[in-house]
Amino acid sequence: MTHDPFLADCRARLAFDLFSNTWNPVVLWALRNGPMRPVELRERIGGISSKVLTETLRRLRANGLVERNERTGSASRVEYRLTALGGTLLSPIDAVGAWAFEHGDEVMTAREAACTAELQADPSSP
């Protein structure tokens, strides 16, 4: 078996696909300290709608990274927690966060320069 990262079934491509959705690593990071109810997750994360959170949790469950626990009693409640597999992604997420903290200003400066250059090249664009 070859390890070509451009092949659809390559494991590296699968791993990068997990990070391609903005909310996947955010939700995983939010769950790092233990189980949370959906409303708690939304409060901790901020800026995520209930619909997008639900879709993200379903996607993470389908990939074996998060598990759903439903507790019954006087009031049933649902909690989500990282699986052991999901916990293995915390270190890479932390590394990407550290990189962003260290190099984020450089990226923003490059972005602003590119935007300025684009506006100068085409002054009719908004």
C-alpha positions, -999 to +999 in steps of 0.1 A: +000+000+000+013+034-009+012+064+014+002+091-011-016+119+008-036+127-023-053+094-025-089+093-012-083+065+012-050+078+026-050+080+064-033+113+064-061+128+043-086+113+067-069+130+096-068+164+078-104+160+069-112+159+106-097+194+109-112+208+077-145+215+095-139+246+117-161+233+145-147+197+149-115+207+168-134+235+187-159+210+201-133+184+209-112+211+227-143+222+246-149+186+258-113+182+271-122+186+308-151+162+308-187+156+297-209+185+289-246+191+279-252+207+245-263+240+262-231+241+282-211+234+250-228+263+232-221+286+261-184+276+263-178+278+226-199+308+216-208+317+180-222+282+172-259+276+165-277+247+179-281+232+145-244+234+137-235+220+171-258+191+166-244+184+131-208+186+145-216+163+174-232+138+150-201+139+127-177+135+157-198+105+170-198+089+135-160+091+136-157+076+170-144+107+187-173+116+209-199+096+227-234+105+237-248+096+271-284+099+279-293+099+315-329+092+325-345+102+357-368+130+368-355+150+338-336+132+311-304+149+300-279+143+273-242+147+278-213+144+254-178+133+262-146+125+244-139+089+236-103+076+242-098+081+205-111+117+206-087+124+235-058+115+213-066+146+191-061+170+220-023+172+216-025+180+179-052+206+185-030+221+212-001+222+188-021+239+161-034+264+187+002+271+198+013+276+162-017+301+157-007+320+188+029+323+177+023+330+140-013+344+139-002+380+136+020+371+106-008+354+089-032+384+095-005+408+082-001+387+050-039+385+046-043+423+049-015+429+024-031+405-001-065+422+004-049+456-001-031+445-032-063+430-046-082+463-040-054+483-057-055+460-087-093+462-090-106+494-074-142+485-085-144+455-061-161+461-028 
